[in-house]
């Protein structure tokens, strides 16, 4: 097990370094922050732009800037924002919990709904309940997340005034954004759970468990669902990583003060320190989730530990 963990950790470290290097190089192709800062000012000379770049540390070689960003990641010190001069770590400390809570709430909602529905559809294969669940999942997949988010805001936030239309001000603020992403995830997860359960329920050990007189709930949830765990863990882990990286649209619609909103504003302002910190932290989190999934593999199926 120790060798298995070390291999996965080394792979994760390599991925983080590779992603951070690509990000550090790519964001410098987006334009010159000095020009953005100097916008609106009159009589700006090249000498003024040079002084701005020196003040921002952009006159240093790329390798030095990259190593400084890695050091900042380890020390949680990313320097100051080019816009306003606010320490980047303060912006991250405020935005990161908001994104993590929203992503976790969305995925948890999806899992709680999709597993029972997927199992019900598999057990009732071909019956009206199976057909209804499959139709509802297709309808859920057909909704673009930005459209669904907008409709929820218009109906429940503006027309009925049941929920706050934007911002993060309490438990009620989580309902609409979590429901928006949860519906889309559930539509996919129900079909995945149904497919994996159908394959598992045809196995011989399931028939043996039923022949022993075990209750149907034990057969389904203790035996069948456990053997479906590896593909489900894989997909749920990938979904959580995808939520962290793709939550920008939802955060913009609901004016959610998370990492997506922070990254969007940083792109518009060419704020290198903020954008680089956001992408590196999200990349680190996604790699950490995948590492946790690999470790979960080893716990669920001991055979994988020897690979």
C-alpha positions in Angstrom: 0.0 0.0 0.0 2.9 2.4 0.8 4.4 1.8 -2.7 1.0 2.4 -4.3 0.6 5.7 -2.4 4.1 6.9 -3.2 3.6 6.3 -6.9 0.3 8.2 -6.9 1.8 11.1 -4.9 4.8 11.4 -7.2 2.5 11.4 -10.3 0.4 14.1 -8.6 3.4 16.3 -7.9 4.6 16.0 -11.6 1.1 17.0 -12.9 1.0 20.0 -10.6 4.4 21.2 -11.7 3.5 20.7 -15.4 0.2 22.5 -15.1 1.8 25.4 -13.2 4.5 25.8 -15.9 2.0 25.8 -18.7 -0.2 28.3 -16.9 2.6 30.6 -16.1 3.7 30.7 -19.7 0.2 30.9 -21.3 -1.1 33.8 -19.2 1.8 35.9 -20.3 0.6 35.6 -23.9 -2.7 37.4 -23.1 -1.1 40.9 -23.2 0.8 43.5 -21.2 -0.7 44.4 -17.8 1.2 47.7 -17.8 -0.9 48.8 -20.8 -4.1 47.9 -18.9 -3.0 49.9 -15.8 -1.9 52.8 -18.0 -5.3 52.9 -19.8 -7.0 56.3 -19.4 -3.8 58.1 -18.5 -2.5 60.8 -20.8 1.1 61.3 -22.1 2.2 57.8 -21.1 5.7 57.1 -22.4 7.6 53.9 -22.9 9.7 54.8 -19.9 6.6 55.0 -17.8 5.6 51.5 -19.0 9.0 50.2 -18.1 8.7 51.6 -14.6 5.3 50.0 -14.2 6.7 46.6 -15.3 9.6 47.0 -12.9 7.1 47.8 -10.1 5.1 44.7 -10.9 8.2 42.5 -11.2 7.5 41.7 -14.9 11.0 42.8 -15.9 12.5 39.6 -14.3 13.3 36.6 -16.4 10.4 34.2 -16.9 12.1 31.4 -14.9 12.5 33.7 -11.9 8.8 34.7 -12.1 7.8 31.0 -12.3 9.9 29.9 -9.3 8.6 32.8 -7.3 5.0 31.7 -8.1 5.9 28.1 -6.9 7.4 29.6 -3.7 4.3 31.6 -3.2 2.1 28.5 -3.6 4.0 26.7 -0.9 4.0 29.7 1.4 0.5 30.8 0.5 1.9 34.2 -0.5 1.0 35.2 -4.1 2.0 38.8 -3.9 -0.3 41.7 -4.5 -3.0 42.1 -7.2 -2.1 44.4 -10.0 -5.5 46.0 -9.6 -5.9 47.7 -6.3 -2.8 46.2 -4.7 -4.8 43.8 -2.4 -2.8 40.8 -1.3 -3.8 37.9 -3.5 -4.0 35.4 -0.6 -6.7 37.5 1.0 -8.8 37.3 -2.2 -8.2 33.6 -2.4 -9.1 33.1 1.3 -12.5 34.7 0.6 -13.2 33.1 -2.7 -12.0 29.5 -2.3 -14.4 28.4 0.5 -17.3 29.8 -1.4 -16.4 27.7 -4.5 -15.7 24.6 -2.5 -18.9 24.8 -0.6 -21.0 25.3 -3.7 -19.3 22.5 -5.6 -19.6 20.1 -2.7 -23.3 20.9 -2.2 -24.0 20.4 -5.9 -22.2 17.0 -6.0 -23.7 15.8 -2.8 -27.2 16.7 -4.0 -26.6 14.9 -7.2 -25.3 11.7 -5.4 -28.2 11.6 -2.9 -30.7 11.8 -5.7 -29.0 9.8 -8.5 -28.0 6.6 -6.6 -31.6 5.7 -5.4 -33.1 6.7 -8.8 -30.4 4.8 -10.8 -30.9 1.7 -8.6 -34.7 1.9 -9.0 -34.4 2.2 -12.8 -32.1 -0.8 -12.9 -34.3 -3.0 -10.8 -37.4 -1.9 -12.7 -35.8 -2.3 -16.1 -38.4 -1.9 -18.9 -41.2 -0.9 -16.6 -42.9 2.5 -16.5 -40.8 3.7 -13.6 -37.6 2.9 -15.5 -38.9 4.7 -18.6 -40.0 7.8 -16.5 -36.6 8.0 -14.8 -34.8 7.8 -18.2 -37.0 10.4 -19.8 -36.4 12.8 -16.8 -32.6 12.3 -17.1 -32.7 13.1 -20.8 -34.7 16.2 -20.1 -32.1 17.2 -17.4 -29.3 16.7 -19.9 -31.0 19.0 -22.4 -30.9 22.0 -20.1 -27.9 24.4 -20.6 -26.7 25.3 -17.2 -26.8 29.1 -17.9 -30.4 28.8 -19.1 -31.6 26.8 -16.1 -29.8 29.2 -13.8 -31.4 32.2 -15.4 -34.9 30.6 -15.3 -34.5 29.8 -11.6 -33.4 33.4 -10.9 -36.4 34.8 -12.8 -39.0 32.5 -11.2 -37.8 32.0 -7.6 -35.7 35.1 -7.1 -37.5 37.8 -9.0 -41.1 36.7 -9.6 -41.9 34.7 -6.5 -39.2 36.3 -4.3 -38.7 33.0 -2.4 -35.0 32.9 -2.6 -32.2 35.6 -2.9 -31.4 36.1 -6.6 -27.7 36.6 -6.2 -24.9 36.7 -3.7 -24.0 34.5 -0.8 -25.9 35.6 2.3 -27.0 32.3 4.0 -28.3 28.8 3.4 -31.0 30.1 1.0 -28.3 31.4 -1.3 -27.0 27.9 -1.9 -30.3 26.4 -3.1 -30.6 27.8 -6.7 -26.9 27.5 -7.7 -26.5 24.1 -6.2 -29.8 23.0 -7.8 -28.7 24.3 -11.1 -25.5 22.2 -11.2 -27.1 19.3 -9.3 -29.8 18.8 -11.9 -27.3 18.6 -14.7 -25.0 16.2 -12.8 -28.0 14.0 -11.6 -29.2 13.5 -15.2 -25.8 12.0 -16.1 -25.3 10.1 -12.8 -28.6 8.4 -12.9 -27.8 6.8 -16.3 -24.3 5.8 -15.0 -25.7 4.2 -11.9 -28.4 2.4 -13.9 -25.9 1.0 -16.4 -23.4 -0.2 -13.8 -26.1 -1.7 -11.7 -27.6 -3.6 -14.6 -24.2 -5.2 -15.3 -23.8 -6.1 -11.6 -27.2 -7.5 -11.1 -26.6 -10.1 -13.7 -23.6 -11.5 -11.9 -23.7 -14.9 -10.3 -22.9 -13.8 -6.7 -26.0 -11.6 -6.8 -28.2 -14.6 -7.5 -26.4 -16.5 -4.7 -27.0 -13.6 -2.3 -30.7 -13.7 -3.1 -30.8 -17.5 -2.9 -29.5 -17.2 0.7 -32.6 -15.2 1.6 -30.9 -11.8 2.0 -33.3 -8.9 1.9 -33.5 -7.0 -1.4 -32.1 -3.8 0.2 -29.0 -5.7 1.4 -28.5 -7.3 -2.0 -28.7 -4.0 -3.8 -26.9 -1.6 -1.4 -24.4 -3.9 0.4 -23.4 -6.3 -2.4 -24.3 -4.8 -5.8 -23.7 -1.1 -5.1 -20.3 -1.9 -3.5 -19.1 -3.7 -6.6 -20.3 -0.7 -8.7 -18.2 1.6 -6.5 -15.1 1.9 -8.7 -16.7 3.4 -11.8 -18.9 5.5 -9.6 -16.0 6.8 -7.5 -14.1 7.6 -10.7 -16.9 9.6 -12.2 -17.9 11.4 -9.1 -14.3 12.4 -8.5 -14.0 13.7 -12.1 -17.3 15.6 -11.7 -16.0 17.3 -8.6 -12.9 18.4 -10.3 -14.9 19.5 -13.3 -17.2 21.6 -11.0 -14.1 23.4 -9.5 -12.8 24.3 -13.0 -16.1 24.9 -14.8 -18.2 26.8 -12.2 -17.5 30.2 -13.7 -20.8 30.5 -15.6 -22.9 29.7 -12.6 -21.0 32.0 -10.3 -21.4 34.8 -12.8 -25.2 34.3 -13.1 -25.7 34.2 -9.3 -23.0 36.8 -8.6 -21.3 34.1 -6.4 -18.1 35.4 -4.8 -16.0 32.4 -5.7 -12.9 31.4 -7.6 -14.7 31.5 -11.0 -15.8 35.1 -10.5 -12.3 36.0 -9.3 -10.7 34.4 -12.3 -13.1 36.1 -14.7 -12.3 39.5 -13.3 -8.6 38.8 -13.4 -8.7 37.8 -17.1 -10.5 41.1 -17.9 -7.8 43.1 -16.1 -4.8 40.9 -17.0 -4.2 40.6 -13.3 -1.4 37.9 -13.5 -0.9 37.2 -9.8 -4.6 36.6 -9.2 -5.2 34.6 -12.3 -2.1 32.5 -11.8 -2.9 31.8 -8.2 -6.5 30.9 -9.0 -5.6 28.4 -11.7 -2.7 26.9 -9.8 -4.9 26.3 -6.7 -7.8 24.9 -8.7 -5.3 22.6 -10.5 -3.8 21.5 -7.2 -7.3 20.7 -5.9 -8.3 18.8 -9.0 -5.1 16.7 -8.7 -5.8 16.2 -5.0 -9.3 14.9 -5.8 -7.9 12.5 -8.4 -5.3 11.3 -5.9 -8.1 10.7 -3.4 -9.9 8.7 -6.0 -6.8 6.6 -6.6 -6.5 6.0 -2.9 -10.2 5.1 -2.7 -9.6 2.5 -5.5 -7.0 0.8 -3.3 -9.3 0.7 -0.4 -12.3 -0.6 -2.3 -10.3 -3.1 -4.5 -7.1 -4.5 -3.0 -6.0 -5.8 -6.4 -5.4 -2.3 -7.6 -2.7 -1.7 -4.9 -0.4 -4.0 -6.7 -0.5 -2.1 -10.0 
